[in-house]
Amino acid sequence: MSVCSVAIGRANPPVIPEAPKPEPKPAVSRKPAAKAAPTPAEDAEPTLDIPLRKGVRKVAASLLDLPDDEAERAAILALGGRMIDGKLWDASVPIRIRHIEDATRKLRYLSDKELALFTLDEFAVIESSEATQVLLE
């Protein structure tokens, strides 16, 4: 019997309908949607790269009063990075470091936690926009 049923199955094979194809699902990303990067305007203010303990921070060039000398410029950028790391300066107000060597000497042996004991006024002159406007008048 088994040979006979096999012969019948080969002569009249059963018709099996094809399964419907699954529709492709849209890819779901676990990451939040990326916001469109703002395009820099042509009149955008130039920025400076201030080296931090972990990385680099871009700061508007108008916030630091930089001299023409490259060595002093590098020292001021390094001091700015130490002040940002120590949370003395948040890079939102303009400052001027007048005595670079003195500030470097003071900051050299202080850790970031110890910098929290000081104020920004002890290392740099804070330039307010009001003082600048009075000088211009």
SULVENGI-V362131 format. One record per helix or strand. SS is the DSSP state (@ for helix, = for strand). FROM is the first residue (numbers start at 1). LEN is the number of residues. If there is no record, write none. Layout:
BEGIN
ss = <SS SS>
from = <FROM FROM>
len = <LEN LEN>
END
This chain:
BEGIN
ss = <@ = = @ = @ = @ @ @ = @>
from = <2 47 55 61 64 70 94 100 112 120 125 129>
len = <10 6 6 3 1 16 3 9 4 3 3 8>
END
